[in-house]
């Protein structure tokens, strides 16, 4: 991870990083936006995965549900990434040596890639009712990855 040190130093040295560090209210405000967006994202992901498991909305085609949820998923993900960068930048050097941060980022990149590749391909089906076994497997992996992001994020504050 030493090859990333210049990036962490750059982020730590940004004017916005110092501004966030030097106020009492900016970090919590950004974190609140981050958590609200995370909640919205998790709700959309959870609804889609519960459909893939065949637990809810069985009469709604997977493709239609994925399409209906896409704006919530996409917009909340953009907000999460932007606010997350600001939170990261304000304490970049602390994050550099943080194992929970590394775990969170690993899960985040894997979850995003998985969502926009595997889940994206599976949700192209017009299936109504039962979901194929690979859809259920994808839902399980998706939930594991997204909850891994959340647990990694919570661990940053405690470890």
N, C-alpha and C positions, 0 to 999 in steps of 0.2 A: 504494500500500500504506500510505500515511500514515494512512488512516482506521482502520487496525488498531492503530496505536500505543497507544491507550488500553487495548486488550485485552492487548497484550504487557506493558505496564507493570503492569496488574492482576495478571497471572499471575506476573510477576517479584516482586511484592510479597506474595504469599501466604506464610503461615507455613510451609507444607509446602515451598515453594520454597527458603526460607532453610534449613530443616532439611536438605534434600538437599544444598544447596551447602556447608553447614558440617560435613559428615561426610565421612570418607574412604571409607566403605563403602556408603552408601545408593545413590548414583548407579550404581556397578557392579552392585549387587544388582538394582536395578530394570531396568537394561539387560539383565542376564542373563535375567530373566523375559520381557522384551520380545523378545529374540532367540529364546528357546525357543518363544514363542507365534508369532513370525513363521515359524519353521521348520515348525511344525505347520500353520499357514495355507498356506504355500507347498506343503507336501506334499499337502494336500487339493486345492488349486487345480490343482496339476500333474497329479494323478491324474485329475481331472475333464476337464482340457484334453486330456490324452493320450487319454482316451476319446473326446472330441469329434473329435480328429484321426483316430480309428480305429486307433490304435497299440496300445492295451491294452484288456483287458476287453471285447472286442467282443461277447461273448455276454451281457453284462449290459445291460439297458435303461438308457439315459441317465437317465431319471427316477429309477430305483431307486438308481443310483450317486450322483446328486446328493442324493437324500434321505438316503442312508447317510452321506454326507460333510458334510451341512449342520450337524450339531452341532459337528463339529471346526472347520469354517469359522467358524461364528457365535461360538462360545466363544472361539476364538483371536483373532478380530477384536476382540471386546470387551476381552480382556486387552491386546491391542496398543494399542488406543485409550486405555485407562486408563493403562497404563504409559508410553505415548508422551506423554500429557499431562503426567505427572509429570516425565519427562525434559525435555520442552519447558519446563515452568514453572521448572525449576531453572536454566535458562539462556535465558530468554525474550528478553532484550535482545540476547544474542549471536545468537539465531535471527532476530531482526527484520531484521538487515542481511545475512543469509546467503542467497546465491543457491541453494546446494544445498538448504537448508531449503525455500525456495519451490518448487523443482522437486519435491522429495519430496512436499510437501503437494498440489501440483497433480496429480501422478500418483496419490496416495492417494485424493483425492476422486473423480477420474475412474475409478479401478479399482473403488472401492466402488459407485459409481453404475452402472457397466457391469456389474458382477457381479450386482447385485440387480435389474437391468432386463433387459438384453439376454441375458446368460447364463441368468438365471432363466427367461426366456421360452423359450429354446431347450431347456433341460433339462426342460421339461414334456412332451417327446415320449417315447413308449415305444419309440423306435427301437432295434433290435438290429442289430448288424453295421455296415454303412456309415453314416456320418454325412453329412447334406446339406452342400453346399459352404458355406452360411452358418454352419453349426456349426463348420467348420474355420476359417473367417475369424474367428468370434467367439473361438475358442480362441487364435488367433494374437494378436489384439488384447488379450485378457485377459492372456496371458503378457507381452506387451510392457508393459502397464500395471503389472502387479505387479512385474516385474523393474525397471521404472523407479523404483518406490517403493524397492526395495532399493538400487539404485545411487545414488539421491539420498540415502538414509540414510547409506550408506558415505561419500559425498562430504562430508557435513557434518563428519565427523571429520578430514578431510584437507585441505579447502579453506577 
